Amino acid sequence: METISVLLILAAAVLSVVILVKILAAPVRLVFKLMLNALCGFLLLIVVNIISGFFDFSVEINLLNTLIAGCFGIPGALLLVILNFLF
């Protein structure tokens, strides 16, 4: 094979790998962002329970509350605290 053909094939392979990495990077970033959001919401629930122990107030950590804090993150955990105050 000629040198130019080899270089063109190599360039096409590198370009294909770069495009594939760009396509696969977006879902990985989204999953990482969702996991970080869930972790922040759950940690906020834990911190609220630790601090609110001094004020005779607690947010029960059960499956539903964990799912809400996990899906919605910090706003979800704050919503649980507000709902617990109201009801």
C-alpha positions in Angstrom: 0.0 0.0 0.0 1.0 3.5 -0.6 1.9 5.8 2.3 -1.0 8.1 1.5 -3.5 5.3 1.7 -2.2 4.1 5.0 -2.3 7.7 6.4 -5.9 8.1 5.1 -7.0 4.9 6.8 -5.3 5.9 10.0 -6.9 9.3 10.0 -10.3 7.8 9.3 -9.8 5.4 12.2 -8.8 8.1 14.6 -11.7 10.3 13.5 -14.1 7.4 14.1 -12.7 6.8 17.6 -13.1 10.5 18.4 -16.7 10.6 17.2 -17.5 7.4 19.1 -16.0 8.9 22.3 -18.0 12.1 21.9 -21.2 10.2 21.4 -20.7 7.9 24.4 -19.5 10.8 26.7 -22.9 12.5 26.9 -24.8 9.6 28.6 -21.9 9.0 31.0 -22.0 12.7 32.0 -25.8 12.5 32.5 -25.5 9.4 34.7 -22.7 11.0 36.7 -24.8 14.1 37.2 -27.9 12.1 38.3 -25.8 10.1 40.8 -24.3 13.2 42.2 -27.8 14.8 42.5 -29.1 11.7 44.3 -26.1 11.6 46.7 -26.6 15.3 47.6 -30.3 14.8 48.3 -29.7 11.7 50.4 -26.8 13.4 52.3 -29.1 16.4 53.0 -31.7 14.1 54.4 -29.1 12.6 56.7 -27.9 16.0 57.8 -31.4 17.3 58.4 -32.1 14.2 60.6 -28.9 14.8 62.6 -29.5 18.5 63.1 -33.3 18.2 63.7 -32.6 15.6 66.5 -31.9 18.6 68.7 -35.3 20.1 68.0 -37.4 17.0 68.4 -38.1 16.8 64.6 -37.1 14.2 62.1 -37.8 13.2 58.5 -38.3 9.4 58.3 -35.9 7.7 56.0 -37.9 5.1 54.1 -38.1 3.9 50.6 -40.4 6.7 49.3 -38.5 9.5 50.9 -35.2 8.1 49.7 -36.6 7.8 46.1 -37.9 11.4 46.3 -34.5 12.7 47.6 -32.7 10.6 45.1 -34.7 11.7 42.0 -35.0 15.3 42.9 -31.8 15.9 44.9 -31.6 18.9 47.2 -35.0 20.4 46.2 -36.6 17.0 46.9 -35.1 16.7 50.3 -36.2 20.3 51.1 -39.7 19.4 49.9 -39.7 16.5 52.3 -38.7 18.7 55.2 -41.4 21.3 54.3 -44.0 18.6 54.0 -43.0 17.1 57.3 -43.4 20.6 58.9 -46.8 21.1 57.4 -48.3 17.6 58.2 
